[in-house]
Amino acid sequence: MKEKLLDIRDEYLSFFTPAGEIKALNGVSFSMDEGEVLGIVGESGSGKSVTAYSIMGLTAYPGRLVSGSIRFNGHEVEKMSEKELRKMRGNEVSIIFQDPMTSLNPVYTIGNQIEEVILLHTDKTREEAKKRAKELLELVGINEPERRLKQYPHELSGGMRQRVMISIALACEPKLLIADEPTTALDVTIQAQILELMKELRSKLDMSIIMITHDLGVVASMCEKIAVMYAGHIVEYGTADEIFYEPGHEYTKGLIKSIPKLNSSEPERLVPIEGQPVDLLNPPKGCPFAPRCGSCMKICLREMPEKTELSETHYSYCWLHRKAEFEKGGGAE
């Protein structure tokens, strides 16, 4: 049996602060094959970015992997030295950060910054690196690439800076590209162009993509599989069709209900998810979404739900799947 490109098993990761232990990830598990596109969705603070950064060994102090394993392309990430991690980053796995203006160095030209990555991870000469940098800018659809290479980040628009970030991430043709909300700061037209570009590059380079976002529209257009995160847990996982047409968790249903519907003849009010996100310093005993769930039962507050397989590719952690069984036996009160 062929090994998965990425295999995360039961990952628990915490930040140990003076205020106490912030349990950022609580038993996260998922895997990816080569060429697959996975969307990770959830509100701010749900653990999306922390999960992605842990794949690259970028968990910042005071964060620490408490237990579980992360295997990427044959490596056990948690056992790798800093030297091995530096070799892997950019070469086998790359990341597009959320804000290109703060990710690019303002005092170096665009050319300097792309060439640095190529020289660091390959045995190309400086001349070859310059040629490759120009090719990369052409690949991501930037006009007048020779001129752009001599410019500084502040001279480019937001969309062009985001394209530069993508070109840096693709410099060594990684097996996995992590896109951490790559279109958040962009207007809708540029967002559509960036997503189209990522689709094209994925088919050209046959790479896997993890798309981290809170925008379900982006996920619907890009991803084959979706993981829905809440309070450091993956509460639901399935194909895009299963998540959108047969959601199995109340949080997923809440996210879908809060999307504006463009095909409605009557104006409709958006349905927000009531309540406040969970305090990860003091997480609840039971289902983390229970305090905000309109269908909450007593067992939801007491115990973490068990995994319910809804199909071969779809599972959810929700006690409501066993509601009929509880009503017969009175287990949920």
GIVEN-V121288 format. One record per run of one state. SS is the DSSP state (@ for helix, = for strand, . for the rest). FROM is the first residue (numbers start at 1). LEN is the number of residues. Records with the same first field share a line. If there is no record, write none. Layout:
SS=FROM-LEN  FROM-LEN
//
This chain:
.=1-5  18-2  33-4  42-6  56-7  73-2  80-2  90-3  97-3  104-5  122-4  140-5  150-2  156-2  170-6  181-7  206-2  214-2  223-2  231-2  246-4  258-32  293-5  303-4  310-5  318-1  330-4
==6-12  20-13  37-5  63-10  75-2  89-1  93-4  109-1  152-1  176-5  208-6  225-6  233-7  307-3  315-3
@=48-8  77-3  82-7  100-4  110-12  126-14  145-5  153-3  158-12  188-18  216-7  240-6  250-8  290-3  298-5  319-11
//
